Amino acid sequence: MITENCGIAPLLVGVAGLVAPHNTQAISRAIERVLTEPELHAQLSAGCKKAASRLGWEEPAQEMEASYRQLVGPESRVS
């Protein structure tokens, strides 16, 4: 279960997680569903391997580096 504010929500929704609005009632309902619906639990558990195979550090690290370079500006770049 993740909230809609989570950056990886689009990768997990319907595959390895339920996406809920960022409020306690919605989060509580989503957790209750996972705990009380065995078929949903099994589906999300099976989807974890699929989702994990699509996640890595290379792309986020490159995006973070590009953001830092943009914030620092060209005059402060170190080779």
Backbone as JSON Lines, residues from 0, in Angstrom:
{"i":0,"aa":"M","n":[0.84,-1.16,0.0],"ca":[0.0,0.0,0.0],"c":[0.89,1.23,0.0]}
{"i":1,"aa":"I","n":[0.62,2.13,-0.93],"ca":[1.36,3.38,-1.02],"c":[0.37,4.51,-1.25]}
{"i":2,"aa":"T","n":[0.8,5.71,-0.97],"ca":[-0.09,6.84,-1.22],"c":[0.16,7.41,-2.61]}
{"i":3,"aa":"E","n":[-0.79,8.18,-3.06],"ca":[-0.71,8.79,-4.38],"c":[0.46,9.78,-4.47]}
{"i":4,"aa":"N","n":[1.0,10.2,-3.35],"ca":[2.12,11.14,-3.33],"c":[3.46,10.45,-3.56]}
{"i":5,"aa":"C","n":[3.49,9.15,-3.52],"ca":[4.73,8.4,-3.68],"c":[5.17,8.44,-5.15]}
{"i":6,"aa":"G","n":[6.44,8.7,-5.37],"ca":[6.95,8.82,-6.73],"c":[6.86,7.57,-7.57]}
{"i":7,"aa":"I","n":[6.86,6.41,-6.93],"ca":[6.79,5.17,-7.7],"c":[5.38,4.6,-7.79]}
{"i":8,"aa":"A","n":[4.41,5.34,-7.33],"ca":[3.02,4.87,-7.38],"c":[2.6,4.4,-8.77]}
{"i":9,"aa":"P","n":[2.92,5.13,-9.84],"ca":[2.5,4.66,-11.17],"c":[3.1,3.31,-11.56]}
{"i":10,"aa":"L","n":[4.26,2.97,-11.02],"ca":[4.87,1.68,-11.34],"c":[4.24,0.53,-10.56]}
{"i":11,"aa":"L","n":[3.65,0.83,-9.41],"ca":[3.13,-0.22,-8.55],"c":[1.63,-0.43,-8.62]}
{"i":12,"aa":"V","n":[0.89,0.58,-9.01],"ca":[-0.56,0.5,-8.99],"c":[-1.06,-0.69,-9.81]}
{"i":13,"aa":"G","n":[-1.87,-1.5,-9.19],"ca":[-2.45,-2.65,-9.85],"c":[-1.51,-3.81,-10.09]}
{"i":14,"aa":"V","n":[-0.23,-3.63,-9.79],"ca":[0.75,-4.69,-10.0],"c":[1.26,-5.2,-8.66]}
{"i":15,"aa":"A","n":[1.81,-4.3,-7.87],"ca":[2.43,-4.7,-6.6],"c":[1.96,-3.83,-5.44]}
{"i":16,"aa":"G","n":[0.94,-3.05,-5.63],"ca":[0.48,-2.2,-4.55],"c":[-0.84,-1.54,-4.84]}
{"i":17,"aa":"L","n":[-1.49,-1.16,-3.76],"ca":[-2.69,-0.35,-3.87],"c":[-2.27,1.09,-3.67]}
{"i":18,"aa":"V","n":[-2.8,1.98,-4.47],"ca":[-2.49,3.4,-4.33],"c":[-3.71,4.05,-3.7]}
{"i":19,"aa":"A","n":[-3.47,4.73,-2.58],"ca":[-4.55,5.37,-1.84],"c":[-4.28,6.86,-1.68]}
{"i":20,"aa":"P","n":[-5.32,7.65,-1.54],"ca":[-5.12,9.06,-1.22],"c":[-4.35,9.2,0.09]}
{"i":21,"aa":"H","n":[-3.67,10.32,0.24],"ca":[-2.82,10.54,1.41],"c":[-3.67,11.03,2.59]}
{"i":22,"aa":"N","n":[-4.5,10.13,3.12],"ca":[-5.25,10.43,4.34],"c":[-5.47,9.14,5.11]}
{"i":23,"aa":"T","n":[-5.64,9.27,6.41],"ca":[-5.67,8.08,7.28],"c":[-6.8,7.13,6.96]}
{"i":24,"aa":"Q","n":[-7.97,7.64,6.61],"ca":[-9.09,6.75,6.32],"c":[-8.83,5.91,5.07]}
{"i":25,"aa":"A","n":[-8.33,6.52,4.03],"ca":[-8.06,5.79,2.78],"c":[-6.94,4.77,2.98]}
{"i":26,"aa":"I","n":[-5.91,5.16,3.71],"ca":[-4.8,4.25,3.98],"c":[-5.3,3.06,4.81]}
{"i":27,"aa":"S","n":[-6.11,3.35,5.81],"ca":[-6.67,2.29,6.65],"c":[-7.51,1.31,5.83]}
{"i":28,"aa":"R","n":[-8.33,1.82,4.92],"ca":[-9.17,0.94,4.07],"c":[-8.29,0.08,3.16]}
{"i":29,"aa":"A","n":[-7.26,0.68,2.6],"ca":[-6.38,-0.08,1.7],"c":[-5.65,-1.19,2.45]}
{"i":30,"aa":"I","n":[-5.14,-0.89,3.63],"ca":[-4.47,-1.91,4.45],"c":[-5.45,-3.01,4.83]}
{"i":31,"aa":"E","n":[-6.65,-2.63,5.19],"ca":[-7.68,-3.62,5.54],"c":[-7.96,-4.55,4.36]}
{"i":32,"aa":"R","n":[-8.04,-4.0,3.16],"ca":[-8.28,-4.82,1.96],"c":[-7.17,-5.84,1.77]}
{"i":33,"aa":"V","n":[-5.93,-5.41,1.89],"ca":[-4.81,-6.32,1.68],"c":[-4.82,-7.42,2.73]}
{"i":34,"aa":"L","n":[-5.21,-7.09,3.95],"ca":[-5.22,-8.08,5.03],"c":[-6.41,-9.03,4.99]}
{"i":35,"aa":"T","n":[-7.51,-8.59,4.4],"ca":[-8.73,-9.4,4.44],"c":[-9.14,-10.03,3.1]}
{"i":36,"aa":"E","n":[-8.46,-9.65,2.03],"ca":[-8.78,-10.21,0.72],"c":[-7.6,-11.05,0.24]}
{"i":37,"aa":"P","n":[-7.66,-12.36,0.49],"ca":[-6.53,-13.23,0.14],"c":[-6.13,-13.17,-1.34]}
{"i":38,"aa":"E","n":[-7.1,-13.05,-2.22],"ca":[-6.78,-12.99,-3.66],"c":[-6.01,-11.72,-4.0]}
{"i":39,"aa":"L","n":[-6.41,-10.6,-3.41],"ca":[-5.72,-9.34,-3.63],"c":[-4.3,-9.42,-3.07]}
{"i":40,"aa":"H","n":[-4.18,-9.98,-1.88],"ca":[-2.85,-10.14,-1.27],"c":[-1.94,-10.97,-2.16]}
{"i":41,"aa":"A","n":[-2.46,-12.08,-2.68],"ca":[-1.67,-12.96,-3.55],"c":[-1.28,-12.24,-4.84]}
{"i":42,"aa":"Q","n":[-2.21,-11.48,-5.42],"ca":[-1.93,-10.75,-6.66],"c":[-0.82,-9.73,-6.44]}
{"i":43,"aa":"L","n":[-0.9,-8.97,-5.36],"ca":[0.1,-7.94,-5.09],"c":[1.45,-8.56,-4.75]}
{"i":44,"aa":"S","n":[1.43,-9.66,-4.01],"ca":[2.68,-10.35,-3.67],"c":[3.38,-10.85,-4.93]}
{"i":45,"aa":"A","n":[2.62,-11.45,-5.83],"ca":[3.2,-11.95,-7.08],"c":[3.73,-10.8,-7.94]}
{"i":46,"aa":"G","n":[3.07,-9.67,-7.88],"ca":[3.48,-8.52,-8.68],"c":[4.74,-7.84,-8.19]}
{"i":47,"aa":"C","n":[5.15,-8.13,-6.96],"ca":[6.34,-7.48,-6.4],"c":[7.6,-7.81,-7.22]}
{"i":48,"aa":"K","n":[7.76,-9.05,-7.64],"ca":[8.93,-9.42,-8.44],"c":[8.92,-8.67,-9.77]}
{"i":49,"aa":"K","n":[7.77,-8.59,-10.38],"ca":[7.64,-7.88,-11.65],"c":[8.0,-6.41,-11.48]}
{"i":50,"aa":"A","n":[7.46,-5.78,-10.45],"ca":[7.74,-4.37,-10.22],"c":[9.2,-4.14,-9.85]}
{"i":51,"aa":"A","n":[9.76,-5.01,-9.04],"ca":[11.16,-4.86,-8.63],"c":[12.1,-4.95,-9.83]}
{"i":52,"aa":"S","n":[11.75,-5.75,-10.82],"ca":[12.61,-5.88,-12.0],"c":[12.65,-4.59,-12.82]}
{"i":53,"aa":"R","n":[11.64,-3.73,-12.64],"ca":[11.6,-2.48,-13.39],"c":[12.24,-1.32,-12.62]}
{"i":54,"aa":"L","n":[12.63,-1.55,-11.39],"ca":[13.2,-0.5,-10.57],"c":[14.71,-0.64,-10.5]}
{"i":55,"aa":"G","n":[15.41,0.44,-10.56],"ca":[16.86,0.43,-10.45],"c":[17.33,1.8,-10.02]}
{"i":56,"aa":"W","n":[18.63,1.92,-9.81],"ca":[19.2,3.18,-9.33],"c":[19.75,4.05,-10.45]}
{"i":57,"aa":"E","n":[20.05,3.5,-11.6],"ca":[20.71,4.25,-12.67],"c":[19.91,5.48,-13.09]}
{"i":58,"aa":"E","n":[18.67,5.3,-13.45],"ca":[17.87,6.43,-13.93],"c":[17.63,7.49,-12.85]}
{"i":59,"aa":"P","n":[17.2,7.11,-11.64],"ca":[17.02,8.14,-10.61],"c":[18.31,8.88,-10.27]}
{"i":60,"aa":"A","n":[19.44,8.17,-10.27],"ca":[20.72,8.82,-9.97],"c":[21.06,9.84,-11.05]}
{"i":61,"aa":"Q","n":[20.83,9.5,-12.31],"ca":[21.1,10.43,-13.42],"c":[20.19,11.66,-13.33]}
{"i":62,"aa":"E","n":[18.92,11.43,-12.99],"ca":[17.98,12.55,-12.88],"c":[18.38,13.47,-11.72]}
{"i":63,"aa":"M","n":[18.81,12.89,-10.6],"ca":[19.22,13.69,-9.46],"c":[20.47,14.51,-9.79]}
{"i":64,"aa":"E","n":[21.43,13.88,-10.47],"ca":[22.65,14.58,-10.86],"c":[22.32,15.75,-11.8]}
{"i":65,"aa":"A","n":[21.42,15.53,-12.74],"ca":[21.04,16.6,-13.67],"c":[20.35,17.74,-12.92]}
{"i":66,"aa":"S","n":[19.52,17.4,-11.94],"ca":[18.85,18.44,-11.14],"c":[19.85,19.26,-10.36]}
{"i":67,"aa":"Y","n":[20.83,18.59,-9.74],"ca":[21.86,19.29,-8.98],"c":[22.68,20.2,-9.89]}
{"i":68,"aa":"R","n":[23.03,19.71,-11.07],"ca":[23.8,20.53,-12.01],"c":[23.02,21.79,-12.4]}
{"i":69,"aa":"Q","n":[21.72,21.61,-12.6],"ca":[20.88,22.74,-12.98],"c":[20.8,23.74,-11.82]}
{"i":70,"aa":"L","n":[20.68,23.27,-10.61],"ca":[20.59,24.15,-9.45],"c":[21.88,24.9,-9.19]}
{"i":71,"aa":"V","n":[23.01,24.22,-9.34],"ca":[24.32,24.81,-9.07],"c":[24.69,25.82,-10.15]}
{"i":72,"aa":"G","n":[24.37,25.52,-11.38],"ca":[24.7,26.41,-12.49],"c":[26.02,26.05,-13.14]}
{"i":73,"aa":"P","n":[26.24,26.55,-14.34],"ca":[27.43,26.17,-15.1],"c":[28.75,26.65,-14.5]}
{"i":74,"aa":"E","n":[28.75,27.76,-13.78],"ca":[29.99,28.29,-13.24],"c":[30.58,27.45,-12.12]}
{"i":75,"aa":"S","n":[29.8,26.58,-11.51],"ca":[30.29,25.79,-10.38],"c":[30.56,24.35,-10.73]}
{"i":76,"aa":"R","n":[30.49,23.98,-11.98],"ca":[30.68,22.56,-12.37],"c":[32.1,22.13,-12.14]}
{"i":77,"aa":"V","n":[32.18,20.92,-11.58],"ca":[33.48,20.29,-11.32],"c":[33.61,19.1,-12.23]}
{"i":78,"aa":"S","n":[34.77,18.93,-12.84],"ca":[34.96,17.8,-13.76],"c":[35.34,16.56,-13.0]}
